Amino acid sequence: MTDGGPNLYFGEPGQTDILITYVYDVAFREGAYGVAAAWSVIIFLMLLAFSWTYMKQTNATEGSS
């Protein structure tokens, strides 16, 4: 509804943007595909780290005996 706004500075995410919608806007509104691809790799690494930490803390990979 707010389209990510209000935008405080040009080229920065708005106050209601989340990282995923900001990357989408960078790619398809601004045409900066390289920057969006770099952000996508960072998001993937964040998710990988979160998943690995979760798996270790919950012992999800351990077999039930």
Buried (B, 14 or more C-beta within 10 A) or exposed (E): EEEBEEBEEEEEBBEEBEEEBBBBBBBEEEEBEEBBEEBBEEEEEEEEEEEEEEEEEEEEEEEEE
